[in-house]
Amino acid sequence: MLHGNFVVLNMDNLSLSEWRKQNIADISKIKSEEDVKNHIVIPYLQYLGYTIPSMRFENSMSVQTGTKSITVKSDIEISINENIEVVIDTKAPNVSLGDKQILQSISYAKLVSTPPAIYAIVTNGFDIATTNIYSGKKVNFIPPFSQLLSDISRTRRKELTQIEIREVSSLLLTLTNIDELYRIINTCKNIIEKRGLIRSDQSFKEMTKILLVKMNEEKRTKSGETNRFQFDIISQLARAHDCSFLEEFRYLFHEAIQTYPIYNDKDVSILINDNDCIVEVVKSLEPWSFLGTGDDIKGAVYEIFLKSTLRDDFDQYFTPREIVDFMVKFADPKIDDLILDPACGSGGFLIQSFLYVNQKIINSPYSTVESKKSFKISLINVYGVVKRMKICMFWPRLTLSCTEMAITTFIRGIHYETPIYQMINLMSF
């Protein structure tokens, strides 16, 4: 049946795997991202009812955040009635589809048009990850054209606010330039130690406090509030309050620890006394995103700051994210399962396990009330134990209750049984 430029298929569609077996004679010839796009994805889209005139290829998008700007390209966009409804990011067959690849496709779909596209899809020709931008649900297939039409008719569109656009842009910058961010973190270490005159064995504590402010500000944007971890905004606030940039930043830090009471010392404060030091660090970190990137950025911070002073004593190693993803999927934790990592290190397995279970909740047919109840259960059921300086402890109430930012405060005693809900809360939602 014809529908404009599309053919609506009135039949049970083959999965990508089934279609590939019937239509690709020699799969070994599919080696590159372009091969996947031209020989698998585009023909399969046509099979599902889409036609070439509805598709746009290699569309460039300019992304600006702070002083940083990048140009990215979406591989395939599908439009209906001149509205972009689907964005597809293709990968080479040897690229695994992890959180980073999925988040990148979601970012493309959110930035490609106003309002955003309905579907963000990433595929390597073998696996598929499709995300509904409005519901958050994920499936492992490409919706046929008939389903897309149905979804268009019942989706309530919502334009992104300028705050949301900035945060998505920041996330996309981080996803596509993670190595540069790691170099900047190393630069911040040098600024804190040399300009701020903080000893190398103490600089990590100061960086921890700065990152707590940054992550608290990123967290605020989820409720529609402005991310104040910006040089211009902090400068404006400092002028309004007739104080220095450093004093205003200390106020943001104390606000952050009111939200997340993770320090035992009520008088804790930022020890850096050089105003320009804080200014340089804020400017350096401002464009980047530290929440929800799919990378253990905070683990990288730990390693950059502490490997020279503590690595020999603690033998701290970080499991590559691809291995974490594989092991969590292989374990396949259920919504009511109790999850324990008895040597959780930077918390990568725990965080990924929680996110894995939470996606199951999102994809489930639960009501909103049931979903919230399941979400709380999944928070309570996640535990992590880490050994520091011969002290065994659970993660909450550490210096920064998310992953490895925890080195500077210790829980006394080895049977402090508190779940890591603070860590997950700060990290993910």
C-alpha positions in Angstrom: 0.0 0.0 0.0 1.4 3.4 -0.9 1.4 6.3 1.5 3.0 9.4 0.0 6.7 8.5 -0.6 6.5 5.4 1.5 5.3 1.8 1.0 3.4 0.6 4.1 4.1 -3.1 4.5 1.1 -5.2 5.6 3.2 -8.2 6.6 5.3 -9.5 9.5 8.7 -7.9 8.9 11.9 -9.8 9.1 14.3 -8.8 11.8 17.6 -7.3 10.7 19.4 -10.5 11.4 16.9 -12.5 9.3 16.9 -10.0 6.5 20.7 -9.9 6.4 20.9 -13.7 6.1 18.6 -13.6 3.1 20.1 -10.6 1.3 23.8 -10.4 2.1 25.7 -13.1 0.3 29.1 -12.5 1.9 28.9 -10.7 5.2 32.7 -10.7 5.5 32.8 -7.9 2.9 30.9 -5.6 5.2 33.8 -4.0 7.1 33.3 -0.2 7.4 30.7 2.2 8.6 29.9 3.1 5.0 29.5 -0.6 4.1 27.0 -0.9 6.9 25.1 2.2 5.8 25.0 1.5 2.1 24.7 -2.3 2.0 22.6 -3.1 5.1 20.9 -0.1 6.7 19.5 1.7 3.6 18.2 -1.5 1.9 16.7 -2.7 5.1 15.0 0.7 5.6 13.5 0.3 2.1 12.3 -3.1 3.1 10.6 -1.6 6.1 8.7 0.9 4.0 10.9 3.9 3.8 12.1 5.3 0.5 15.3 7.1 -0.6 13.5 10.5 -1.1 12.6 10.6 2.5 16.2 10.2 3.6 19.0 12.8 4.1 22.6 11.7 4.4 25.6 13.0 6.2 23.8 16.1 7.5 26.3 18.4 9.4 25.3 20.0 12.7 27.3 22.7 14.4 27.4 22.3 18.2 28.5 25.2 20.4 29.0 25.1 24.2 31.0 27.8 26.0 34.1 28.5 24.0 34.1 25.1 22.4 32.5 24.2 19.1 32.4 21.1 17.1 30.7 19.9 13.8 29.1 16.5 13.8 27.2 14.5 11.2 24.2 12.3 11.4 24.5 9.4 9.0 20.8 9.1 8.0 17.8 11.2 8.8 14.3 10.3 7.8 11.7 13.1 7.3 7.9 12.9 7.1 6.1 16.0 6.0 9.4 17.9 6.2 9.8 17.0 9.9 12.8 14.9 10.9 11.4 11.9 12.7 14.3 9.4 12.8 18.0 9.9 13.2 20.3 6.9 12.5 23.9 6.6 13.4 25.8 3.8 11.7 28.9 2.1 13.1 31.4 -0.4 11.7 30.6 -4.0 12.5 33.5 -4.3 14.9 32.2 -1.4 17.1 30.1 -2.6 20.1 27.0 -0.6 20.9 27.4 0.7 24.4 26.1 3.6 26.3 28.4 6.0 24.6 27.2 5.1 21.1 23.5 5.2 22.3 23.9 8.6 24.0 25.6 10.0 20.9 22.6 9.0 18.7 20.2 10.4 21.3 22.1 13.7 21.3 21.9 13.9 17.5 18.1 13.3 17.6 17.6 16.0 20.2 19.7 18.6 18.3 18.8 17.9 14.7 15.5 19.7 14.8 12.9 21.6 16.9 11.1 19.7 18.3 13.5 16.7 18.4 13.1 13.6 16.3 11.0 10.8 17.7 13.6 8.0 17.3 17.4 7.8 17.8 18.8 4.7 16.3 22.4 3.3 16.3 23.4 0.1 14.5 26.6 -1.7 13.5 24.7 -3.8 11.0 24.3 -6.6 13.5 22.9 -5.0 16.7 20.4 -2.2 16.9 19.6 0.2 19.7 16.5 2.3 19.2 15.5 5.0 21.7 12.2 6.8 21.8 13.3 10.4 22.6 10.0 11.2 24.3 9.3 8.1 26.3 12.8 6.9 26.9 11.9 3.4 26.0 14.6 1.3 24.1 14.1 -1.6 21.7 16.5 -3.6 19.6 14.8 -3.2 16.2 14.1 -0.4 13.7 10.4 0.5 13.7 8.8 -0.1 10.3 7.1 2.9 8.6 3.7 1.9 9.8 4.7 2.0 13.4 6.4 5.3 13.0 3.2 6.8 11.6 1.4 5.5 14.6 4.0 6.9 17.0 3.9 10.3 15.3 0.1 10.5 15.8 0.2 9.8 19.5 3.4 11.5 20.6 3.1 14.8 22.4 6.0 16.9 21.1 8.0 19.1 23.4 10.7 21.5 22.4 13.9 21.6 24.3 14.6 24.6 26.5 17.8 26.6 26.0 19.0 25.0 29.2 18.4 21.5 27.8 20.0 22.3 24.5 23.1 23.5 26.3 23.4 20.4 28.4 22.8 18.1 25.4 25.5 20.1 23.5 27.9 19.7 26.4 27.2 16.0 26.5 27.8 15.6 22.8 31.1 17.5 23.0 32.2 15.2 25.8 31.2 12.1 24.0 33.1 13.0 20.8 36.2 14.5 22.5 36.7 12.4 25.6 40.5 12.3 25.2 40.7 16.1 25.1 38.7 16.2 28.4 41.2 13.9 30.0 44.0 16.3 28.9 42.1 19.2 30.4 41.7 17.4 33.7 45.4 16.9 33.8 45.8 20.6 33.1 43.5 21.4 36.0 45.7 19.3 38.3 48.7 21.4 37.4 46.7 24.7 37.9 45.5 23.6 41.3 49.0 22.5 42.4 51.1 25.3 40.8 48.8 28.3 40.8 46.7 27.3 43.8 49.7 26.2 45.7 48.0 23.0 46.8 50.3 20.0 47.6 50.0 17.1 45.1 48.7 14.8 47.8 46.0 17.3 48.6 45.0 18.5 45.1 42.6 15.6 44.5 40.5 16.7 47.5 40.2 20.2 46.0 39.3 18.8 42.6 36.7 16.6 44.3 35.0 19.7 45.7 35.1 21.5 42.4 33.6 18.5 40.6 30.9 18.2 43.3 29.8 21.8 42.4 29.9 21.0 38.7 27.8 17.8 39.0 25.4 19.5 41.3 24.9 22.2 38.8 24.4 19.7 36.0 21.9 17.9 38.2 19.9 21.2 38.7 19.3 21.4 34.9 17.1 18.3 35.1 14.5 20.3 37.0 14.8 23.3 34.6 17.3 25.4 36.6 20.3 27.1 35.1 23.7 25.4 35.2 25.7 28.0 37.1 29.1 26.3 36.6 29.8 29.0 33.9 32.4 31.8 34.1 30.0 34.5 33.0 27.2 33.4 35.4 29.5 33.1 38.4 31.0 36.5 37.6 27.6 38.1 37.4 26.6 36.5 40.7 29.8 37.7 42.3 29.2 41.3 41.1 25.6 41.1 42.4 26.8 39.9 45.8 29.8 42.3 45.9 32.3 39.5 46.4 35.1 37.8 44.5 34.7 34.9 42.0 36.3 32.6 44.5 33.9 33.6 47.3 30.9 33.1 45.0 32.2 29.6 44.0 32.6 28.7 47.7 28.9 29.6 48.1 28.0 27.2 45.3 30.1 24.5 47.0 28.3 25.0 50.3 25.0 24.9 48.5 26.0 21.6 46.8 26.9 20.0 50.1 23.5 21.1 51.5 21.9 19.1 48.7 24.3 16.2 49.1 25.5 16.1 52.8 28.4 13.8 52.2 31.0 15.5 54.5 31.2 14.9 58.2 33.0 18.1 58.8 30.4 20.9 58.8 33.1 23.5 58.3 34.6 22.0 55.2 35.4 24.5 52.5 37.5 25.0 49.4 41.0 25.5 50.5 42.2 27.2 47.3 42.8 30.9 48.1 43.9 32.1 44.6 41.0 33.6 42.8 42.5 33.2 39.3 43.1 29.5 40.0 39.4 28.8 40.4 38.6 31.0 37.4 41.0 29.0 35.2 39.6 25.7 36.4 36.0 26.7 35.9 36.8 28.0 32.4 38.5 24.8 31.6 35.8 22.5 32.8 32.7 24.6 31.9 32.0 23.2 28.4 32.2 19.5 29.4 29.6 17.1 30.9 30.4 14.9 33.8 27.0 13.2 34.3 25.5 10.5 32.1 28.3 10.2 29.5 28.6 6.5 29.7 32.3 6.9 30.5 33.9 6.6 33.9 35.1 10.2 33.8 35.3 10.4 37.5 37.5 7.2 37.5 39.8 9.0 35.0 40.0 12.0 37.4 41.0 9.6 40.2 43.7 8.0 38.1 45.1 11.3 36.8 45.3 12.8 40.3 46.3 9.9 42.4 48.2 7.4 40.4 51.6 9.0 41.2 51.0 9.0 44.9 48.6 6.2 45.8 48.7 3.7 43.0 51.6 1.6 44.5 49.9 1.5 47.9 46.3 0.6 46.7 46.8 -1.2 43.4 43.7 0.6 42.0 42.8 -0.5 38.5 39.8 0.4 36.3 37.9 -2.2 34.3 37.4 -1.0 30.7 33.8 0.1 30.1 33.3 -2.4 27.3 34.0 -5.3 29.7 31.7 -3.8 32.3 28.9 -3.5 29.8 29.4 -7.1 28.6 29.5 -8.6 32.2 26.4 -6.7 33.3 24.5 -7.8 30.2 25.7 -11.4 30.8 24.6 -11.3 34.4 21.3 -9.8 33.4 20.2 -8.4 36.8 16.5 -8.4 37.5 14.5 -5.5 39.0 14.2 -7.1 42.4 17.8 -8.6 42.5 20.2 -7.6 45.3 23.4 -6.4 43.7 26.7 -6.4 45.5 30.3 -5.7 44.3 32.6 -6.6 47.2 35.5 -4.7 45.7 33.7 -1.9 43.9 36.6 0.4 43.3 35.3 3.3 41.3 31.8 1.9 41.2 31.6 1.2 37.5 29.9 -2.2 37.8 27.4 -0.9 40.4 26.4 2.1 38.4 26.1 0.2 35.1 24.0 -2.5 36.9 21.7 0.1 38.3 21.3 1.8 34.9 20.7 -1.6 33.3 17.9 -2.5 35.8 16.4 1.1 35.5 16.1 0.7 31.7 14.1 -2.5 32.3 11.8 -0.5 34.5 11.4 2.2 31.8 10.7 -0.5 29.2 8.2 -2.3 31.4 4.4 -1.9 31.2 4.3 -0.7 34.8 2.2 2.2 35.8 4.0 5.4 36.9 3.4 4.6 40.6 4.7 1.0 40.1 7.7 2.3 38.2 8.6 4.7 40.9 8.3 2.0 43.5 10.5 -0.4 41.5 13.0 2.4 41.0 13.3 3.0 44.8 13.8 -0.8 45.3 16.5 -0.9 42.7 18.3 1.9 44.5 18.1 0.2 47.9 19.3 -3.1 46.5 22.6 -1.9 45.1 25.7 -2.2 47.5 29.4 -1.7 47.0 32.3 -2.3 49.3 35.8 -0.8 48.9 38.9 -1.3 50.9 41.0 1.8 51.6 43.9 2.0 54.0 42.9 -1.3 55.6 39.4 0.0 56.2 36.5 -1.8 54.6 33.5 0.5 53.9 30.4 1.0 52.0 30.2 3.9 49.5 27.8 6.5 51.0 28.9 9.4 53.1 32.3 9.4 51.4 34.0 12.6 50.2 32.0 12.5 47.0 29.3 9.9 47.1 29.7 9.0 43.5 32.3 6.5 42.5 36.0 7.0 43.2 35.7 10.6 44.5 35.6 8.9 47.9 39.2 8.7 49.0 39.4 11.5 51.6 36.8 10.6 54.2 36.6 7.1 55.8 33.8 5.3 57.5 35.0 3.9 60.8 34.2 0.2 61.2 33.7 -2.6 58.7 30.0 -3.3 59.1 28.5 0.0 58.0 25.6 -1.4 56.0 24.1 1.5 54.0 23.2 1.2 50.3 24.8 3.5 47.8 21.6 5.3 46.9 23.4 8.7 47.3 26.0 7.7 44.7 23.4 6.6 42.2 21.2 9.6 42.8 24.0 12.1 42.2 25.4 10.2 39.2 22.3 9.4 37.2 19.1 11.3 37.9 
